Amino acid sequence: MGFTYFLRRAARYWGDTVAVMHRERELTYCQLDERSSRLANALLGLGLTKGDRVAVQARNCAALVEIECALYKAGLVKAALNPRFTVHEAADVVENCAPRVMIAGAGYATYDRSSPGFNSVEAFISLGEAANGYADYETLISCATADLPDVTLSSDDLAVLHFSSGSTGTIKAAMQTYGNRLASLRKILLGMDSPAKPGDRLALIGPVTHASGMLMQPYLYSGATLVLFDTFEPAHFLREIERLRITHVFMVPAMINMLLNDPTLDTADLKSLKMLGYGAAPMAPARIQEAWTRIGPVLSQGYGASESTSGVTRLSIADHADAIAHRPERLASCGRPTGETEVLVVDEHGCEVMGDAIGEVVIRGADVFQGYWGEPELTREVLVDGWLRTGDLARVDEDGFIYLVDRQKDMIISGGFNVYPTEIEASLYQHSDVMEVCVVGVPDEKWGESVKAVVVLKSGRNTSAEEIIAHCRARLADYKLPRTVSFVADLPKNASGKVARKLVREQYWQGISRRVN
């Protein structure tokens, strides 16, 4: 059994229940099942066969859910381009994976076979307005049969190419199989703090072509309604929680920071909210405590990556409650392994570490990806003896809770000491005037690297660099202190909404031939 069966069963159980909402459009489970079958047959009718890639670029819309379901049914590989990709990034991705079909949402139907990287594309399909050389999406669906395609799939068949730039800046594609995706569905269902059911509504704020999209199939499996948002605007989202009775939502920490800084939060009606999941970037314990108090006791954290097909550890709502009441230091943890996945922290010899010792997080299980598309050397670097080497540094306490320290590549080496930016950021977030912060290493003639804090202050605040450093001095060892502080209006974000530390750091290393770290 797989996603095709799950959706057909959901249509039988909850046929008239709304499966997807976007703006004023609603799709029931019956409509989603029928339309995705028609689309699957339409794509196969273009001459595509199992394993062919289909590129998709669109902002959040109901069609993206139909497309994913259709590709599962047809055995085709989803190659989803983040809607925030530039033209050059899109060209790199398409040239890399050589799709036979390109499906473009409103504003993206600008490519043709003469566009750089697009010479492999045989057919272009437009989701929105008519475009020269593009087939109409709705016409394809209406002309195709609603019969279930006769396609046999195995767990090893490729299902998704998940593109990300990672810390290197080079776009790479994680190969996720049907087996990986089914393992992900199982662990999400097993790990739900508040199990989803018909009538529940999941808000998908970020691009569903990215991390948010990993939640679509588990919630459809449960009969819940997916509510897709175009953008994230805090005051509007708070109103929508009340209007639509949103029960579940996933956010990156930057979004939670924006909610906490919005003046309408304290008067918002959030009684319907059962779970606010967060992850994809570290969140300072001080902010977690504030969110618990002001948003509600609904926080649940996960840690994972596209290479592990979503989260592999969980700090549950109950874990948050226990930490706040008895173990506040545990709010710095990303939780314990969940589902079928093995997660260890090991030293350079592959031996587990515990206590204060720091090692690398490694992962093994049915959810670990098959490697990077077209990158065998890079694949060999991260898949070693059956384990995924994440490059994340962490420690483990006596109860098995994992505490991420930093990325190996983000660690600052100052005067021979290892300094971890996230520890300093956590301290800075305790300052009442700090809205957002990014700590990086910058060139230093004496120490090799020194610590720099780049800070966004809350509206109307006017704290000095000296006050910021003094705040840290009361909480951190001397060698960890920021030596310099810069104040900026905002910090650059990557395509998934996380602070782009590489971009912040890079400006201070221009013209430096030897990168210390």
N, C-alpha and C positions, 0 to 999 in steps of 0.2 A: 504494500500500500504506500501511496505517496501523496503529493500535493493535489494531483488530479482527483484522486478518490476523496480526499478530505473536503475539497470544495464541492464536489457533487453531493456528498453526504450533508454538508452544511446547507446546501440549497434545498435538500429534501426536509431537513429538520426545521430550518428557519427561513423558508423561501421568501416570505414577504417582509422579513426583517431587513432594515437598511444595513448594508454591508459597508458602504463607502459614502461619505459626505464631503463635498468640496464646494464652497460658496453655496449657491442655491441648488446645486445638482445632487441628487441622491440615486444610488444604485442598490437595489435589493440583492439578496443572495442569489435568487433565481436569475436576475438580469446579469449579474456578474458571471455566473457559471455559463449561461448561454452565450453572452457576448465574447467571453474569452475563448470558448470553443470555436465560435465563428472566426475570430481573429487567428487562432491557431491554424485552422483550415485554410484561411486566406493566405497566410505566410507560406504554408506548405504548397499551396497552389501556385506560388511564384517560382517554385522549383527548389526551394530550400529543403535540406535533409537534416536529419539528426546530427547535432554537433556544429552546425553552421552558426556563426555569430550574427547577432542583430544589435546594432548600435542604437541607443536611445538617448536623446537629450531634450529635457523639458523641465519646466518648473512644476511644482506639485500640482497634480490634477488627478481626477478619477481614472483617466486612461492609463496612467502609470501602473495602477493596481491591475487593471485588465491585461495590460501587456505582460506583466510578470506571470500572471496565471496562464496566459496563452502560451508563453514560451515554455513553461513547465509542461503543458499538455503536448506541445509539438516537439519536445526534446531539443529545442534550440537554446543557444547560449546568450544570456543577457550581458551585453557590454554597455553598461550605463555610464554616460558621461555626466559628471557633476554639472548642474546648470551654471555654476560659477566658473567653470573652466573658460579660459580665454580661447580665442580662435586657434592660437598656436598649440595650446595644450590639447584641444580637441583633435587637431590634426595629428599630433603625436600619438594619441590614444588610438585613433582610427587606423593610422598607418601600421601601428603595432599589432592590432588584433585582426585586421583585414575582414571586416564584416561584409556580408553580401547585401544587407538591407540597413537603411538608416531611417529611424522614425524620429521626427523633429516636432517639438512643441512650438507654441506661438513664440515668434521672435528668433527661432533657430532654423527655420527653413531657408537658409541662405547658402547651403552647400550644394555642390554638384560634382560630377566626376572630374572636372578640371580643377577643383579645389585641392590644395596640397594635402596629400595623404588619403584622399577619398577615391582613388582610382579603382579600388576593389569593390566599391559599392555598385550593385546592379540595379537597385530600386530604392527610390526615396519616397517616404510617406509623410504627409503633413497631418498633424493632429488638429490644427486650427484652421487659419485662413488658407484659401487656395494659394498655391505657389507654383510657379512655372517649373515643370518637370517633376512635380510631386504628385503621387497618387493620393486620393482623399481617403482618410482613415475610416470615416463612417460609411463611405461607399463600399470599401473592401469588406467591412463587417456585414453590411446588409446583403451583399451578393454571395456570401459564403454559407455553407451548411452548418447547422448547429450540432451535427453528430460529433461524438467524441473521436478525435484522431486515433488511428491505430498505430501507436508508437510505444515500443517497449523500452523501458529505461532500467539501468542498473545503478547501483550506488556509486560506481566509479565513473559514470558519465559526467562530463563537465556541464555545470549548470550556469555558473556566473563567473564573469571576470570583474573583480572588484578593484577599481582603480584608486590609487592614492599616491600622493607624492612623498609621504613619510618625512623623515628628517633629512634626507639627502637632497631633496628638491627634484629628484628624477622620478617621473611618473612610472609606476610599476603596477602590474595587474596580478592580484592574488587569484589563483585558480581554485574556485570552490565547486566541489562536486555535489551531485544530488545527495550522496551520503553525508557530506559535510552539512548541507542545509537541513537535512532531516535530523541530524544530531543537534544542530542549533535549535531547531523547533522543540525537540524534547527537553533540552536543558532550560529553555526559556519557560516552557510550561511547568516544569518541575520546580523552577526557582521563583515562580510568581509569589510575591508577598500577599497579594490580594487576587486570587485566581479570577480571571476574566470570565464573564458569562454573558448570554444574550441580554441586551439592555445596557451593558456597560459601553462607554465611549472612550476610545484611545485618541488623544490629540497627537498628531504627527506634525511637528513644527519644522524640523530641519528637512533637508532634501531627502525624499524617500528613495532616491537613487543611492543614498549613502547610509550612514549608521541607522537612521530612523527606519529605513525600509526593512531592516532585519526583524522588526516587530510585526510586520504586516501579516505574515502567514500564521504565526502562533495565535494572534487575536482573531483572525478569520476562522481558524480551527475551533475557537471557543465560542463563536457566534456573536462576538462583539462588533461594534461599529467603528470603522476607521474615520477619523475626522481630520482632513488634510488642511493645513494652513499654508498660505502663500509666503508670508513673512512672519517674523516675530516682532511685535510691538507690544511692550509690557502691559500698558493700560488696556489696550484692545483685547489682549489674550485673557486678562483677568475678567473682563466683562463676558467673554465667550465661555469661560468656565461656568459662570452662573447661568447664562442663557441656554447653553447646550447641555448642561449638567455633565461636564467632562468628569470621568472617573479616574483615568490613568493618563500619564504624560511622561515623556522622556525629554530631558534637557541636558545641555552641556553647562558646566558651571558658570560660564559667562552669562547665560540667560538667567540663571538664578540670581546672580549679582544684579542684573538689570531689574528683576522683579523687586528685590530688596531695596533698590534705590528709587522705586516708583512711588510717588506720594499716594496713589490710590490703593496700595496693597492692604493697608490696615482697615479699610472699609469694604474690601471685596468679600463677596460671599463664596467661600471655597468649601462649603460643607459637602459637596458632591465628591470631592477629590479623595480617592482611596489610596493612590500611590503616585509619588513623584520620583521617578527613577532618574539618576544622573550618572554621568561618567564621561569617557572620552578625553578627560583632562583632570589633573588634580584639583581638589577643592579644599580650601583652607578650613581646618576645624572650627575656627571662630565663625566663619560664614555658615557652616553646617548648623551650629548651635542657633544662630540667628534665624536661619530658615526654618528650623524645627519649631521655634517659638512663634514666628510670625506667619508662616504658611501652614504649619500643622504637623502632627506626628505621622507623616506619610512618606518620609524619605527612604529611598533604597538605592544603594550604589552598586555599580558593576564595573568590572575591569576586563578588558579583552582587546581584540584587534581583528582586522579583516583576515589576518592569517589564522586566527583561531575561530573564525566564523562567529563573531560576537563574543559576549562576555564569558569568562571562565571562573571568576570569583564573584561573591556577592556579600555585601554588608547589608543585611536585611533590615526591615523596619524594626523588628525586635532587637537586633544588634545595636541599632542607633539608640533605641530607648534605653537599653542596658548601659551603653557607653555614656550617655548623657547623665544617667542617674548615678553610675558607680565607677566608670572607667573612662573619663573624658579623653584620655590620651589615645583611646582606641578609635576615636573619630578620624585619626590620621590613617587608619587602615582601609584597604580596599576589600576586606572581607576574607572569606575562606573559599576554597574550591567548591564548585557546585556541579551537579549533574554527574556525567560519566567521566569528566575530564580530570586527568592527573596534572597537578600544578606543583612544582617544586622550586625551591630557591637553592642554587648550588654554587660552589666555588669554582675556581678555574680547573680543578681536577674532577669536577662532576659530583662531588660529595655534598650532601645536604648541609645547610648551615642553619643555626638557630640562635636565638638571643640577639646580641648586638652585632653579630657578624653579618656582613653584607655580601650578597651574591647575586647571580643573575636568575631571573624568572625563566623557567623552561616549562613547556607544555606538551602533553601527549594525550591523544584521544581521537575519537572518530570525527571530531570537529576540526582537526588541524588540516589546513589546506594542502593542496598537492604541489605547491611551488608557484614560482612567478612565471607567467607566460613569456616564453622566448628568452628567459634569463636563467640558464642552467647553472652558471657560476654563482649567481646571487642566491639561487635556491639551495645550492650545496652549503653556502655560508650559514643559512638559517635553519635548515633541516639536517640535524646531525644525530646519527644513530637512533632515528625515530622520534627525536625530540625537536620541538620548535624552540629555537633560541630567540628570545624576544628582544634582547638588548636593554631590558629594563632591570635596574638594580633595586634590590629589596632586602628586607629582613623579616624574620618570622618569630612571633612570640610563643609562649609556652602552650597556648591554646590553639595554635595553628593559624592565627590571623596574620595576613601578609601586609607589610607596610612598604609601599613603593617609596624608594628614596629618590631616584631620578633615572633619566636615560643615561646610558654610558656616554653618549655623545654630548650630553648637556652638562656633565660634571665639570666643575671648574677646579683646576689645580693651581693653587696660589701658595707660593713659598713651600711647595712640597706637601701641602695639606689638601685633601680632597674636600671640596665644598659642594654641597648639593643645593641648587637654586630653589627647589620646592620647599625646603626647610625654611629658607630665608623669606620666601613669599608667604608662607603660613604665618610667620611672625609679623610681617608687614600688614597682613589682612586683619590683624588685631587692632591696628590703629584706626580710630574712629573716622578719620578723614580720608582714608584710602578706599577708592572705588575699585581699582584694578591695578595689577602690578606684574612686571616681568623682570626677573633677575638674570643677568648674563655675565659672562666673563669678558673682560676687555684687556687689551695689551697693557702690560706694566713692565717698565724696564728693570725694576728691582725684583718683583715677585713673579714675573712671567705673565701671570694674569691677576687682575684684581676684580673684586665684586662690584657690579654696578646695578642699581635699582632704577628701573624706568617706571614711573608712577603716574596713574591717572587719578586725580583727586575727585571727590564728590563735589557736586555743584555748590558753588559758594564758599568752598573751603580754601584756605590760604596757608597751608603748612609749609615750613621751610625744610630744606635739605638737612640742616642741622638737627631739626626736631625728628625727622625720620630716622637719622642715624642714631640719635640718642634713644629713641624708642627701641631700636634693635639692640643697642648696647646693654639694655637692661634684661635682655632675653637670650642673647646669643654670645658664644665665645668670640673673642676679639678677631680671630682670623676669618670668621664668617661675616663680619660686618660689611655692609656696603661702604666702599670708600668714596663713591660718588653717587649722586642721585640726580636724575633728570625728570622733569615734569612734562607730560605731553597731554594733548587733548584726547587722544585715543590710541589704542594699540592695534597693530595690524592683526588680522585674523586669517586663518586659512579657509579652505572651501567648506569645512565642516563646522566653522564657528569657533575653533580653538585659537588661542593666542599663538601667533606664528613666531616662536622664539628665535628661529633661524634668521628671520628677516630683521628682528630687533637687534640681534647680535651682529649681523653681517656689516651693518653700517660702521661699526667701530673697528673693523678689521680690514677696511679698504686700504690697499697699498702695503699690507703686511705680508711678506713672503713666507714667513714661517709661522704657522698657526700653532700656538703653544699647546692647545687642547684639541 
